[in-house]
Amino acid sequence: MKNRKQLWSLTLVLLMMFLSACSSASQEQGSSDNNGGAGDSAKPITLTMMLSGNKASKGEDFELETLPRLVKEKFPNITLEVQKLPDDQYNTSVRTKLAAGQGPDMFWIFPKNSAGGVVDFAKAGFAADLSDLKFWNNISQGAKDDMSVDGKPYGVSGGIAFLGAYYNKELLQQVGYSEFPKDWPSFLELCQKLKDAGITPIAMGDKDPWVIQFGMYQIAANMVYPDDKDFDVKLQKGEKSLTDPKWIETISRYKDLYDKGYVVKNSLGIGSAQSAQLFIDGKAAMTLTGTWDYASMTSKGAADFTRGFSSLPGNDSGKPVYVSGATSAGYALNAKSANLDAAKQVLNYLFDGQSELFKAFVASNSSISVYKGVTLEKELFKEVNDNYQQTGNSVYFSNQMWPAGVSDVMQAKFAEIIAGQKTTPEEVAAAMESKFRELWKN
């Protein structure tokens, strides 16, 4: 009897040990689930991210500081290491590293055919298919399409970016303007009145060659595309040419701003950061750039003034102003990453629509959100966004439909015009067309 009691006691002990082990395993599994499936919570993972851009001039930088900190709080086993490079350095570096199999786990990618664009990187096998991410129903279809190839998404856009003119309302008021001009002739009149008053109309940092695109695409949005929305599709088919009279007129109009002395002198010797400083110091009435420059354009300089933001009106009198707006760059994942699942969990967390990380992303993002239910908070962009939303009069940035390299030729040839060489708009257009035909592969 005593032996039977001892055996029963031993059985109870073993049963309790078994139940305890099951409970412990269940809790461990729950802990793993709470970590979003980012891998064994005991296994340290280091994710690397490479981005284009500069560190925020004030406050905490979202990608360099906020993102790694909040990812670590959510996934204690994940360390996110982030590197930001200037645009020109980034495009070369990230492609070289990915081609060598040494690329970052996460990287910045651009829409469509842009330099560093999703079409190029997906076809090269660099970018991972992101179809299985959880939040696509909350992303606008247009933004998803612009980051897709053959119906599969390879990048998550940060939002919609607008090109426009940041302007000093008080300087415009000095020459009699209470609102921004709505057509090209009126814009030229404003520039002349500013110049006559001893005010530099426009600051541009053309030492950074990509800045030349910021005015060119806005004029093209109003000259090339309103009556021919499929211009670039026809261009790709060989039915249209970049030597089209509408493109020559686009280049000619931008050239006029330099010929008439409306752009700051020696713009080829001024970088984009110096140009921004001229604007915020009140030494120029306007500068042409995008919503992505919100932080620097609104930072405090030597002058205290009220900012405005409007589309550059490249349109003829009596025609509507078209917004130059496009899906902005965003996040992609390295198809060959050893930590692809963990990287996907980070993106799922970033775009979950409710976390502290998502809220921080929305607060720091200067682009117009493409995430369902997020309202516009930056009042400065309201006028352009209202035009974009209410009329539908908008055109993407032209280079998003060109093979990478065409915009480089446009910039280089137009820089010759800025430098006072004899280069004509026709020659700029011919060089663009030649490069397009050299690079375009159907």
Backbone hydrogen bonds in HBPLUS format (Angstrom, degrees):
<---DONOR---> <-ACCEPTOR-->    atom                        ^
c    i                          cat <-CA-CA->   ^        H-A-AA   ^      H-
h    n   atom  resd res      DA  || num        DHA   H-A  angle D-A-AA Bond
n    s   type  num  typ     dist DA aas  dist angle  dist       angle   num
A0005-LYS N   A0001-MET O   2.94 MM   4  6.32 153.8  2.00 150.8 157.8     1
A0006-GLN N   A0002-LYS O   2.94 MM   4  6.25 156.5  1.99 149.2 155.9     2
A0007-LEU N   A0003-ASN O   2.85 MM   4  6.07 153.9  1.91 144.5 152.1     3
A0008-TRP N   A0004-ARG O   2.88 MM   4  6.11 155.9  1.94 145.8 152.4     4
A0009-SER N   A0005-LYS O   2.87 MM   4  6.09 157.0  1.92 148.3 154.7     5
A0010-LEU N   A0006-GLN O   2.88 MM   4  6.11 156.7  1.93 145.9 152.6     6
A0011-THR N   A0007-LEU O   2.89 MM   4  6.16 151.6  1.97 145.1 153.2     7
A0012-LEU N   A0008-TRP O   2.97 MM   4  6.28 156.2  2.03 148.4 154.0     8
A0013-VAL N   A0009-SER O   3.01 MM   4  6.30 159.1  2.06 149.6 155.2     9
A0014-LEU N   A0010-LEU O   2.95 MM   4  6.23 162.9  1.98 151.8 156.1    10
A0015-LEU N   A0011-THR O   2.86 MM   4  6.07 156.4  1.91 149.0 156.1    11
A0016-MET N   A0012-LEU O   2.87 MM   4  6.10 160.0  1.91 152.2 157.0    12
A0017-MET N   A0013-VAL O   2.91 MM   4  6.18 155.5  1.97 147.9 155.1    13
A0018-PHE N   A0014-LEU O   2.90 MM   4  6.15 152.2  1.98 146.2 153.8    14
A0019-LEU N   A0015-LEU O   2.89 MM   4  6.18 162.6  1.92 152.6 156.9    15
A0020-SER N   A0016-MET O   2.88 MM   4  6.01 155.9  1.94 146.7 153.7    16
A0021-ALA N   A0017-MET O   2.93 MM   4  6.13 152.0  2.01 142.0 149.5    17
A0022-CYS N   A0018-PHE O   2.94 MM   4  6.24 153.9  2.01 148.0 155.2    18
A0023-SER N   A0019-LEU O   2.92 MM   4  6.13 159.1  1.96 147.2 153.0    19
A0024-SER N   A0020-SER O   2.86 MM   4  6.09 157.8  1.91 146.8 153.1    20
A0025-ALA N   A0021-ALA O   2.91 MM   4  6.13 156.9  1.96 146.2 152.3    21
A0026-SER N   A0022-CYS O   2.83 MM   4  6.06 154.2  1.90 147.3 154.9    22
A0027-GLN N   A0023-SER O   2.88 MM   4  6.16 157.5  1.93 150.4 156.1    23
A0028-GLU N   A0024-SER O   2.90 MM   4  6.13 154.6  1.97 145.0 152.5    24
A0029-GLN N   A0025-ALA O   2.82 MM   4  6.05 152.1  1.90 145.3 153.2    25
A0030-GLY N   A0026-SER O   2.82 MM   4  6.09 154.0  1.89 145.9 153.6    26
A0031-SER N   A0027-GLN O   2.82 MM   4  6.09 151.2  1.90 145.3 153.3    27
A0032-SER N   A0028-GLU O   2.93 MM   4  6.23 150.5  2.02 141.8 149.9    28
A0033-ASP N   A0029-GLN O   2.83 MM   4  6.19 153.2  1.90 148.3 156.0    29
A0034-ASN N   A0030-GLY O   2.84 MM   4  6.09 155.0  1.90 149.3 156.1    30
A0035-ASN N   A0031-SER O   3.11 MM   4  6.34 131.7  2.35 136.2 148.4    31
A0035-ASN N   A0032-SER O   3.12 MM   3  5.10 132.5  2.35  93.9 107.0    32
A0037-GLY N   A0032-SER O   3.39 MM   5  5.96 162.7  2.43 153.9 152.0    33
A0036-GLY N   A0033-ASP O   2.86 MM   3  5.23 146.7  1.97 116.5 118.3    34
A0038-ALA N   A0035-ASN O   3.26 MM   3  5.93 150.8  2.35 114.5 121.2    35
A0043-LYS N   A0040-ASP O   2.80 MM   3  5.31 157.5  1.85 118.5 126.2    36
A0045-ILE N   A0077-ASN O   2.76 MM  32  5.97 164.9  1.79 161.7 160.0    37
A0079-THR N   A0045-ILE O   2.80 MM  34  6.23 159.4  1.85 161.0 168.2    38
A0047-LEU N   A0079-THR O   2.83 MM  32  6.14 153.4  1.90 150.9 160.0    39
A0081-GLU N   A0047-LEU O   2.81 MM  34  6.18 168.2  1.82 168.4 170.9    40
A0105-ASP N   A0048-THR O   2.99 MM  57  5.22 119.7  2.37 118.5 133.3    41
A0106-MET N   A0048-THR O   2.92 MM  58  6.24 152.6  2.00 155.2 162.5    42
A0049-MET N   A0081-GLU O   2.82 MM  32  6.13 148.3  1.92 162.5 163.7    43
A0083-GLN N   A0049-MET O   2.87 MM  34  6.22 151.3  1.95 151.5 160.7    44
A0050-MET N   A0106-MET O   3.00 MM  56  6.53 148.2  2.10 145.5 152.5    45
A0108-TRP N   A0050-MET O   3.13 MM  58  6.56 133.5  2.35 158.8 167.3    46
A0051-LEU N   A0083-GLN O   2.83 MM  32  6.21 157.2  1.89 160.8 167.8    47
A0085-LEU N   A0051-LEU O   2.96 MM  34  6.33 157.9  2.01 150.6 155.0    48
A0053-GLY N   A0085-LEU O   2.82 MM  32  5.72 158.5  1.86 146.2 147.9    49
A0065-GLU N   A0061-ASP O   2.88 MM   4  5.41 150.0  1.97 141.6 148.5    50
A0066-THR N   A0061-ASP O   3.14 MM   5  6.47 159.4  2.18 143.1 149.4    51
A0067-LEU N   A0062-PHE O   2.71 MM   5  5.77 169.8  1.72 172.4 168.8    52
A0069-ARG N   A0065-GLU O   3.24 MM   4  6.28 158.5  2.29 146.4 152.8    53
A0070-LEU N   A0066-THR O   2.97 MM   4  6.17 168.9  1.98 163.3 165.5    54
A0071-VAL N   A0067-LEU O   2.96 MM   4  6.00 153.5  2.03 152.7 160.3    55
A0072-LYS N   A0068-PRO O   3.06 MM   4  6.12 155.9  2.12 140.7 146.8    56
A0073-GLU N   A0069-ARG O   3.11 MM   4  6.42 145.6  2.23 139.8 149.1    57
A0074-LYS N   A0070-LEU O   3.11 MM   4  6.29 152.1  2.19 140.3 146.8    58
A0075-PHE N   A0071-VAL O   2.73 MM   4  5.80 168.5  1.74 158.0 162.1    59
A0078-ILE N   A0075-PHE O   2.89 MM   3  5.51 167.5  1.91 126.6 130.9    60
A0090-TYR N   A0086-PRO O   2.82 MM   4  5.92 162.5  1.85 164.5 170.1    61
A0091-ASN N   A0087-ASP O   3.12 MM   4  6.33 171.7  2.13 161.0 160.1    62
A0093-SER N   A0089-GLN O   2.92 MM   4  6.00 168.6  1.93 156.7 160.6    63
A0094-VAL N   A0090-TYR O   2.86 MM   4  5.83 173.5  1.87 163.6 164.9    64
A0096-THR N   A0092-THR O   3.13 MM   4  6.22 161.0  2.16 148.0 153.7    65
A0097-LYS N   A0093-SER O   2.96 MM   4  6.15 165.3  1.98 156.4 160.1    66
A0098-LEU N   A0094-VAL O   2.96 MM   4  6.07 162.5  1.99 146.3 151.5    67
A0099-ALA N   A0095-ARG O   2.94 MM   4  6.03 160.3  1.98 147.8 153.5    68
A0100-ALA N   A0096-THR O   3.09 MM   4  6.26 138.3  2.27 138.4 149.2    69
A0102-GLN N   A0097-LYS O   2.81 MM   5  4.94 152.5  1.89 160.7 154.0    70
A0101-GLY N   A0098-LEU O   3.10 MM   3  5.09 160.5  2.14 103.8 109.2    71
A0334-ASN N   A0105-ASP O   2.90 MM 229  5.08 167.0  1.92 136.7 139.2    72
A0107-PHE N   A0332-ALA O   2.92 MM 225  5.30 162.5  1.95 141.2 145.2    73
A0332-ALA N   A0107-PHE O   2.77 MM 225  5.30 149.7  1.86 160.9 169.0    74
A0109-ILE N   A0330-GLY O   2.89 MM 221  5.51 157.1  1.94 142.9 149.1    75
A0330-GLY N   A0109-ILE O   2.91 MM 221  5.51 158.0  1.96 156.1 163.4    76
A0110-PHE N   A0116-GLY O   3.08 MM   6  5.78 166.5  2.10 139.3 139.1    77
A0118-VAL N   A0110-PHE O   2.81 MM   8  5.95 130.7  2.05 155.9 162.1    78
A0114-SER N   A0111-PRO O   3.14 MM   3  6.05 159.4  2.18 151.6 155.2    79
A0112-LYS N   A0146-ASP O   3.12 MM  34  5.67 164.8  2.14 168.2 166.9    80
A0119-VAL N   A0112-LYS O   3.14 MM   7  5.54 168.9  2.15 144.5 144.8    81
A0113-ASN N   A0400-GLN O   2.83 MM 287  4.81 163.7  1.86 139.9 135.2    82
A0117-GLY N   A0114-SER O   2.70 MM   3  4.50 122.7  2.03 142.4 130.8    83
A0121-PHE N   A0117-GLY O   3.06 MM   4  6.31 175.9  2.06 159.7 160.6    84
A0122-ALA N   A0118-VAL O   2.87 MM   4  5.69 154.1  1.93 142.2 149.1    85
A0123-LYS N   A0119-VAL O   3.13 MM   4  6.11 165.6  2.15 145.0 149.4    86
A0124-ALA N   A0120-ASP O   3.00 MM   4  6.13 138.8  2.18 142.5 154.1    87
A0126-PHE N   A0121-PHE O   2.92 MM   5  5.22 141.7  2.07 165.2 168.8    88
A0127-ALA N   A0121-PHE O   3.31 MM   6  5.66 155.6  2.37 120.2 121.4    89
A0125-GLY N   A0122-ALA O   3.06 MM   3  5.19 153.9  2.13 102.4 110.6    90
A0335-ALA N   A0126-PHE O   2.84 MM 209  5.50 171.6  1.85 136.3 139.2    91
A0128-ALA N   A0333-LEU O   2.80 MM 205  5.49 154.7  1.87 155.6 159.4    92
A0130-LEU N   A0153-PRO O   2.82 MM  23  5.54 172.3  1.82 169.5 167.3    93
A0133-LEU N   A0130-LEU O   3.12 MM   3  5.78 169.4  2.13 126.0 126.7    94
A0138-ASN N   A0135-PHE O   2.86 MM   3  5.62 160.9  1.89 126.6 133.0    95
A0139-ILE N   A0136-TRP O   3.09 MM   3  5.23 168.4  2.11 111.2 114.8    96
A0372-LYS N   A0138-ASN O   2.75 MM 234  5.08 165.4  1.77 151.3 156.4    97
A0140-SER N   A0370-VAL O   2.98 MM 230  5.47 151.8  2.07 151.5 160.4    98
A0144-LYS N   A0140-SER O   3.07 MM   4  6.39 154.7  2.14 151.2 159.0    99
A0145-ASP N   A0141-GLN O   2.81 MM   4  6.01 160.6  1.85 152.6 158.1   100
A0146-ASP N   A0142-GLY O   3.01 MM   4  6.19 155.0  2.07 146.3 152.3   101
A0147-MET N   A0144-LYS O   3.10 MM   3  5.30 146.8  2.22 102.6 112.6   102
A0148-SER N   A0145-ASP O   3.07 MM   3  5.01 158.2  2.11 112.6 111.7   103
A0154-TYR N   A0147-MET O   2.88 MM   7  5.95 175.1  1.88 164.4 162.7   104
A0149-VAL N   A0152-LYS O   2.92 MM   3  5.40 153.6  1.99 145.7 147.1   105
A0152-LYS N   A0149-VAL O   3.09 MM   3  5.40 167.8  2.10 114.3 118.1   106
A0156-VAL N   A0331-TYR O   2.84 MM 175  5.15 150.9  1.93 140.5 150.2   107
A0331-TYR N   A0156-VAL O   2.91 MM 175  5.15 139.2  2.08 143.0 140.3   108
A0158-GLY N   A0329-ALA O   2.92 MM 171  5.96 151.9  2.00 131.6 134.1   109
A0328-SER N   A0159-GLY O   2.84 MM 169  5.51 178.1  1.84 149.5 148.9   110
A0160-ILE N   A0368-ILE O   2.65 MM 208  4.78 152.4  1.72 137.5 147.6   111
A0368-ILE N   A0160-ILE O   2.76 MM 208  4.78 166.9  1.77 151.3 147.7   112
A0161-ALA N   A0326-ALA O   2.82 MM 165  5.47 173.2  1.82 163.4 161.1   113
A0326-ALA N   A0161-ALA O   2.92 MM 165  5.47 159.2  1.96 154.9 161.2   114
A0291-THR N   A0162-PHE O   2.88 MM 129  5.49 140.4  2.04 152.2 164.0   115
A0163-LEU N   A0324-SER O   2.90 MM 161  5.51 165.7  1.92 168.0 172.4   116
A0164-GLY N   A0289-THR O   2.85 MM 125  5.82 156.3  1.90 165.2 169.1   117
A0289-THR N   A0164-GLY O   3.11 MM 125  5.82 148.1  2.22 160.6 169.0   118
A0165-ALA N   A0310-SER O   2.66 MM 145  5.38 168.1  1.67 166.9 169.7   119
A0310-SER N   A0165-ALA O   3.10 MM 145  5.38 157.4  2.15 138.3 143.0   120
A0166-TYR N   A0287-THR O   3.00 MM 121  5.54 152.2  2.08 172.7 168.5   121
A0287-THR N   A0166-TYR O   3.07 MM 121  5.54 140.7  2.23 149.8 157.4   122
A0167-TYR N   A0308-GLY O   2.89 MM 141  5.07 159.0  1.94 133.0 136.8   123
A0308-GLY N   A0167-TYR O   2.87 MM 141  5.07 139.9  2.03 144.6 151.2   124
A0168-ASN N   A0285-ALA O   2.88 MM 117  5.20 148.3  1.98 153.5 158.7   125
A0172-LEU N   A0168-ASN O   3.15 MM   4  6.48 158.0  2.20 155.2 161.6   126
A0169-LYS N   A0306-THR O   2.98 MM 137  5.58 163.8  2.00 169.0 169.3   127
A0173-GLN N   A0169-LYS O   2.94 MM   4  6.15 152.9  2.01 145.3 153.2   128
A0174-GLN N   A0170-GLU O   3.04 MM   4  6.29 139.9  2.20 139.8 150.0   129
A0175-VAL N   A0172-LEU O   3.11 MM   3  5.50 141.4  2.26 105.2 115.2   130
A0177-TYR N   A0172-LEU O   2.94 MM   5  5.15 162.4  1.97 133.7 132.4   131
A0176-GLY N   A0173-GLN O   3.03 MM   3  4.89 164.6  2.06 106.5 108.0   132
A0187-PHE N   A0183-ASP O   2.99 MM   4  6.23 145.9  2.11 147.4 158.1   133
A0184-TRP N   A0315-ASN O   2.78 MM 131  5.50 173.1  1.79 168.3 166.6   134
A0187-PHE N   A0184-TRP O   3.06 MM   3  4.98 117.8  2.46  95.2 111.2   135
A0188-LEU N   A0184-TRP O   2.96 MM   4  6.26 159.1  2.01 159.9 164.4   136
A0189-GLU N   A0185-PRO O   3.08 MM   4  6.34 150.4  2.17 142.9 151.0   137
A0190-LEU N   A0186-SER O   3.02 MM   4  6.30 154.6  2.08 144.3 150.5   138
A0191-CYS N   A0187-PHE O   3.00 MM   4  6.33 164.2  2.03 152.3 156.0   139
A0192-GLN N   A0188-LEU O   2.98 MM   4  6.23 157.0  2.04 147.5 153.4   140
A0193-LYS N   A0189-GLU O   2.98 MM   4  6.24 159.4  2.03 151.7 157.0   141
A0194-LEU N   A0190-LEU O   2.95 MM   4  6.22 158.9  2.00 156.8 162.6   142
A0195-LYS N   A0191-CYS O   2.93 MM   4  6.15 163.9  1.96 149.8 154.5   143
A0196-ASP N   A0192-GLN O   2.84 MM   4  6.04 160.9  1.88 151.1 156.4   144
A0197-ALA N   A0193-LYS O   3.05 MM   4  6.18 135.3  2.26 135.9 147.0   145
A0197-ALA N   A0194-LEU O   3.07 MM   3  5.09 128.4  2.35  95.0 109.1   146
A0199-ILE N   A0194-LEU O   2.88 MM   5  5.09 160.3  1.92 154.4 148.3   147
A0198-GLY N   A0195-LYS O   2.99 MM   3  5.16 159.0  2.03 110.1 114.3   148
A0285-ALA N   A0200-THR O   2.92 MM  85  6.35 158.2  1.97 163.0 170.2   149
A0286-MET N   A0201-PRO O   2.87 MM  85  5.97 123.2  2.20 137.8 154.6   150
A0202-ILE N   A0262-TYR O   3.01 MM  60  6.10 141.9  2.16 164.8 169.9   151
A0264-VAL N   A0202-ILE O   2.80 MM  62  6.03 148.4  1.90 168.5 179.1   152
A0203-ALA N   A0286-MET O   2.88 MM  83  6.27 160.0  1.92 150.6 153.9   153
A0208-ASP N   A0205-GLY O   3.10 MM   3  6.10 163.0  2.13 130.1 132.1   154
A0207-LYS N   A0270-ILE O   2.99 MM  63  5.26 159.8  2.03 148.1 142.2   155
A0211-VAL N   A0208-ASP O   3.01 MM   3  5.97 166.3  2.03 135.7 139.2   156
A0212-ILE N   A0209-PRO O   3.11 MM   3  5.91 159.3  2.16 122.7 126.8   157
A0213-GLN N   A0210-TRP O   3.07 MM   3  5.75 153.6  2.14 116.8 123.3   158
A0214-PHE N   A0211-VAL O   2.95 MM   3  5.48 146.7  2.06 114.6 123.6   159
A0217-TYR N   A0213-GLN O   3.01 MM   4  5.87 179.7  2.01 154.0 154.0   160
A0219-ILE N   A0215-GLY O   3.18 MM   4  6.49 157.5  2.23 154.8 160.2   161
A0220-ALA N   A0216-MET O   2.95 MM   4  6.18 162.6  1.98 151.5 157.1   162
A0221-ALA N   A0217-TYR O   2.92 MM   4  6.01 146.0  2.03 137.8 146.0   163
A0222-ASN N   A0219-ILE O   2.98 MM   3  5.32 139.4  2.15 105.1 116.6   164
A0223-MET N   A0219-ILE O   2.89 MM   4  6.10 129.5  2.15 144.5 159.9   165
A0223-MET N   A0220-ALA O   3.20 MM   3  4.89 132.0  2.44  90.6 103.6   166
A0224-VAL N   A0220-ALA O   2.84 MM   4  5.12 149.2  1.94 131.4 141.6   167
A0228-ASP N   A0225-TYR O   2.89 MM   3  4.81 151.9  1.97 107.1 116.4   168
A0231-PHE N   A0228-ASP O   3.04 MM   3  5.40 145.8  2.16 125.8 123.4   169
A0233-VAL N   A0230-ASP O   3.08 MM   3  5.19 120.4  2.45 100.6 116.0   170
A0234-LYS N   A0230-ASP O   2.96 MM   4  6.24 162.5  2.00 162.8 167.5   171
A0235-LEU N   A0231-PHE O   2.79 MM   4  6.07 143.2  1.93 141.4 153.5   172
A0236-GLN N   A0232-ASP O   2.93 MM   4  6.11 153.5  2.00 142.1 147.4   173
A0237-LYS N   A0233-VAL O   3.14 MM   4  6.42 137.9  2.32 136.4 147.6   174
A0239-GLU N   A0234-LYS O   2.75 MM   5  4.89 142.6  1.89 157.6 152.1   175
A0240-LYS N   A0234-LYS O   3.26 MM   6  5.32 133.3  2.49 109.0 104.1   176
A0238-GLY N   A0235-LEU O   3.11 MM   3  5.11 154.2  2.18 100.4 108.3   177
A0244-ASP N   A0241-SER O   3.06 MM   3  5.48 150.6  2.15 114.7 116.6   178
A0247-TRP N   A0244-ASP O   2.93 MM   3  5.43 130.7  2.17 114.1 126.7   179
A0248-ILE N   A0244-ASP O   3.09 MM   4  6.46 158.0  2.14 153.7 160.7   180
A0249-GLU N   A0245-PRO O   2.88 MM   4  6.06 152.7  1.95 142.7 150.0   181
A0250-THR N   A0246-LYS O   3.03 MM   4  6.18 147.0  2.14 132.8 141.7   182
A0251-ILE N   A0247-TRP O   3.00 MM   4  6.30 165.2  2.02 152.6 154.5   183
A0252-SER N   A0248-ILE O   2.89 MM   4  6.07 153.9  1.96 144.5 152.7   184
A0253-ARG N   A0249-GLU O   2.89 MM   4  6.07 155.7  1.95 149.3 154.4   185
A0254-TYR N   A0250-THR O   3.16 MM   4  6.48 159.0  2.21 148.9 154.3   186
A0255-LYS N   A0251-ILE O   2.91 MM   4  6.09 153.5  1.98 145.7 153.9   187
A0256-ASP N   A0252-SER O   2.96 MM   4  6.23 145.0  2.08 144.8 153.5   188
A0257-LEU N   A0254-TYR O   3.20 MM   3  5.56 133.1  2.43 104.5 115.0   189
A0258-TYR N   A0255-LYS O   3.00 MM   3  5.41 130.9  2.25 109.0 121.4   190
A0259-ASP N   A0255-LYS O   2.90 MM   4  6.18 166.4  1.92 157.9 162.5   191
A0260-LYS N   A0256-ASP O   2.92 MM   4  5.88 157.9  1.97 150.7 154.4   192
A0262-TYR N   A0257-LEU O   2.91 MM   5  5.20 144.4  2.04 160.6 170.7   193
A0261-GLY N   A0258-TYR O   3.09 MM   3  5.19 159.6  2.14 105.4 111.5   194
A0269-GLY N   A0266-ASN O   2.94 MM   3  5.44 158.6  1.98 113.9 121.0   195
A0270-ILE N   A0267-SER O   3.14 MM   3  5.05 164.8  2.17 104.9 108.0   196
A0275-SER N   A0271-GLY O   2.94 MM   4  6.20 154.9  2.00 152.5 160.5   197
A0276-ALA N   A0272-SER O   2.97 MM   4  6.19 157.6  2.02 145.9 151.3   198
A0277-GLN N   A0273-ALA O   3.06 MM   4  6.31 149.5  2.16 139.4 147.8   199
A0278-LEU N   A0274-GLN O   2.98 MM   4  6.31 152.2  2.05 148.6 155.3   200
A0279-PHE N   A0275-SER O   3.15 MM   4  6.51 154.1  2.22 147.8 154.3   201
A0280-ILE N   A0276-ALA O   2.95 MM   4  6.28 171.6  1.96 159.9 160.3   202
A0281-ASP N   A0277-GLN O   2.90 MM   4  5.87 136.2  2.10 143.5 154.3   203
A0283-LYS N   A0278-LEU O   2.86 MM   5  5.12 148.5  1.96 171.2 167.4   204
A0282-GLY N   A0279-PHE O   2.95 MM   3  5.28 160.5  1.99 112.4 117.4   205
A0293-ASP N   A0290-GLY O   3.01 MM   3  5.75 166.1  2.03 121.0 125.4   206
A0294-TYR N   A0291-THR O   3.10 MM   3  5.46 148.4  2.20 122.7 121.6   207
A0297-MET N   A0293-ASP O   2.91 MM   4  5.99 163.5  1.94 164.3 169.9   208
A0298-THR N   A0294-TYR O   2.97 MM   4  5.98 139.3  2.14 149.3 157.7   209
A0314-GLY N   A0312-LEU O   2.96 MM   2  5.95 121.4  2.32 115.6  99.1   210
A0319-LYS N   A0316-ASP O   3.15 MM   3  5.62 157.3  2.20 135.0 135.7   211
A0323-VAL N   A0393-ASN O   2.90 MM  70  6.22 168.9  1.92 145.5 142.2   212
A0395-VAL N   A0323-VAL O   2.86 MM  72  6.31 150.7  1.95 166.3 176.2   213
A0325-GLY N   A0395-VAL O   3.04 MM  70  5.92 133.0  2.27 131.7 143.1   214
A0337-SER N   A0334-ASN O   3.04 MM   3  5.20 167.4  2.06 115.6 116.6   215
A0343-ALA N   A0339-ASN O   3.01 MM   4  6.27 158.4  2.06 154.0 160.7   216
A0344-LYS N   A0340-LEU O   2.93 MM   4  6.18 151.7  2.01 150.1 157.7   217
A0345-GLN N   A0341-ASP O   3.07 MM   4  6.37 149.2  2.17 144.2 152.2   218
A0346-VAL N   A0342-ALA O   3.09 MM   4  6.44 146.0  2.21 144.7 153.7   219
A0347-LEU N   A0343-ALA O   3.12 MM   4  6.50 156.1  2.18 146.5 152.1   220
A0348-ASN N   A0344-LYS O   2.88 MM   4  6.17 157.1  1.93 149.5 156.4   221
A0349-TYR N   A0345-GLN O   2.96 MM   4  6.13 149.0  2.06 141.3 149.2   222
A0350-LEU N   A0346-VAL O   2.86 MM   4  6.10 157.0  1.91 148.2 155.0   223
A0351-PHE N   A0347-LEU O   3.04 MM   4  6.19 153.4  2.11 150.6 155.6   224
A0352-ASP N   A0349-TYR O   3.38 MM   3  5.20 157.5  2.43 111.4 107.2   225
A0359-LYS N   A0355-SER O   3.04 MM   4  6.35 162.9  2.07 149.6 154.2   226
A0360-ALA N   A0356-GLU O   2.93 MM   4  6.09 152.5  2.00 142.4 149.9   227
A0361-PHE N   A0357-LEU O   2.91 MM   4  6.16 151.5  1.99 147.9 156.1   228
A0362-VAL N   A0358-PHE O   2.97 MM   4  6.27 162.8  2.00 154.9 158.2   229
A0363-ALA N   A0359-LYS O   2.99 MM   4  6.17 160.7  2.03 146.7 152.2   230
A0364-SER N   A0360-ALA O   3.04 MM   4  6.15 145.4  2.17 142.8 151.0   231
A0365-ASN N   A0361-PHE O   2.98 MM   4  5.90 130.1  2.24 145.5 158.0   232
A0374-VAL N   A0371-TYR O   3.24 MM   3  5.99 163.2  2.27 145.4 144.7   233
A0381-PHE N   A0378-LYS O   3.10 MM   3  6.00 155.5  2.16 125.5 129.7   234
A0382-LYS N   A0379-GLU O   3.02 MM   3  5.20 167.9  2.04 115.6 118.9   235
A0385-ASN N   A0381-PHE O   2.92 MM   4  6.00 163.9  1.95 158.3 163.7   236
A0386-ASP N   A0382-LYS O   2.76 MM   4  5.84 156.9  1.82 153.9 159.5   237
A0387-ASN N   A0383-GLU O   3.17 MM   4  6.42 158.7  2.22 144.6 149.7   238
A0388-TYR N   A0384-VAL O   2.92 MM   4  6.17 159.8  1.96 149.8 155.9   239
A0389-GLN N   A0385-ASN O   2.78 MM   4  5.96 162.1  1.81 153.6 157.9   240
A0390-GLN N   A0386-ASP O   2.79 MM   4  5.69 164.2  1.82 150.9 155.9   241
A0391-THR N   A0387-ASN O   3.07 MM   4  5.61 159.4  2.12 137.6 143.0   242
A0394-SER N   A0392-GLY O   2.99 MM   2  5.75 118.6  2.38 112.1  95.6   243
A0400-GLN N   A0397-PHE O   2.94 MM   3  5.83 166.9  1.96 132.0 136.3   244
A0401-MET N   A0398-SER O   3.08 MM   3  6.05 172.2  2.09 129.0 131.2   245
A0402-TRP N   A0399-ASN O   3.15 MM   3  4.86 163.6  2.18  99.4 104.2   246
A0406-VAL N   A0403-PRO O   3.31 MM   3  6.35 173.4  2.31 152.0 152.1   247
A0409-VAL N   A0405-GLY O   3.25 MM   4  6.53 151.2  2.33 141.7 147.6   248
A0410-MET N   A0406-VAL O   3.03 MM   4  6.37 160.4  2.07 150.4 156.1   249
A0411-GLN N   A0407-SER O   2.91 MM   4  6.13 160.6  1.95 149.2 153.5   250
A0412-ALA N   A0408-ASP O   2.95 MM   4  6.17 164.9  1.98 148.8 153.0   251
A0413-LYS N   A0409-VAL O   2.92 MM   4  6.03 171.0  1.93 158.7 160.7   252
A0414-PHE N   A0410-MET O   2.96 MM   4  6.00 156.8  2.01 145.1 152.2   253
A0415-ALA N   A0411-GLN O   2.91 MM   4  6.01 145.9  2.02 144.1 153.5   254
A0416-GLU N   A0413-LYS O   3.15 MM   3  5.26 134.0  2.37  95.9 107.9   255
A0417-ILE N   A0414-PHE O   2.93 MM   3  5.09 123.7  2.25  99.4 113.9   256
A0418-ILE N   A0414-PHE O   3.05 MM   4  6.51 157.6  2.10 151.6 157.3   257
A0419-ALA N   A0415-ALA O   2.91 MM   4  6.09 148.6  2.01 142.7 151.3   258
A0421-GLN N   A0416-GLU O   2.96 MM   5  5.42 155.1  2.02 169.5 161.3   259
A0420-GLY N   A0417-ILE O   2.97 MM   3  5.24 159.7  2.01 109.1 115.3   260
A0427-GLU N   A0424-THR O   3.03 MM   3  5.17 122.6  2.37  99.5 113.7   261
A0428-VAL N   A0424-THR O   3.05 MM   4  6.45 151.5  2.13 150.9 159.3   262
A0429-ALA N   A0425-PRO O   2.94 MM   4  6.18 167.2  1.96 153.9 156.7   263
A0430-ALA N   A0426-GLU O   2.91 MM   4  6.07 153.4  1.98 142.0 149.8   264
A0431-ALA N   A0427-GLU O   3.02 MM   4  6.14 154.2  2.09 141.6 147.8   265
A0432-MET N   A0428-VAL O   3.04 MM   4  6.33 154.2  2.10 148.3 155.6   266
A0433-GLU N   A0429-ALA O   2.92 MM   4  6.17 161.7  1.96 151.5 156.1   267
A0434-SER N   A0430-ALA O   2.94 MM   4  6.10 159.6  1.98 146.2 151.8   268
A0435-LYS N   A0431-ALA O   3.05 MM   4  6.22 161.4  2.08 146.3 150.8   269
A0436-PHE N   A0432-MET O   2.90 MM   4  6.10 155.0  1.96 148.1 155.8   270
A0437-ARG N   A0433-GLU O   3.01 MM   4  6.26 167.4  2.02 155.2 156.9   271
A0438-GLU N   A0434-SER O   3.05 MM   4  6.22 148.7  2.15 141.8 151.0   272
A0439-LEU N   A0435-LYS O   3.02 MM   4  6.18 150.5  2.11 148.4 154.9   273
A0440-TRP N   A0436-PHE O   2.78 MM   4  5.69 153.5  1.85 159.4 166.1   274
